[in-house]
């Protein structure tokens, strides 16, 4: 249990075409996402693609420090993973790994759903540890959801939304 006293659901339904599926330890399909140097730059501030060990170390860390989900979109009769997001009181890192889904409001829907989850759990606020100044898409997404810059970091800002 990553957050003491909180039971993580297997699925969080966002709408009929989008859901969050709990991380189950299998993530080889996500390896391709983290081979994109531009995506890694937005996440880590460096353009060094992940190796499998780095990918699994990241996922295991996030899973141990909050709730980790794969973002899934309807694909035919089922769902296919298109990104990942972690949920805790102090951070909400999100990646839309499949390029066709970027810029289509998926991130905003996911963040709003997790803000609802935070309200249901009685959290007074949610934070984002850091969004780099050059990650304008994430800045737009989080500010559109009600997050505001709270403190300067080395490469950007820490954000927070009151719930």
Buried (B, 14 or more C-beta within 10 A) or exposed (E): EBBEEBEBEEEBEBEEEBBBBBBEEEBEEBBEBBEBEEBBBBBBBEEEBBEEEBBBEBBBEBBEBBBBBBBBBEEEEEBEBBBBBBBBBEBBBBBBBBEEBBEEEBBBBBBBBBBEBBEEEEBEBBBBEBBBEEBEEBBEBBBEBBBEBEEEEEEBBBBBBEB
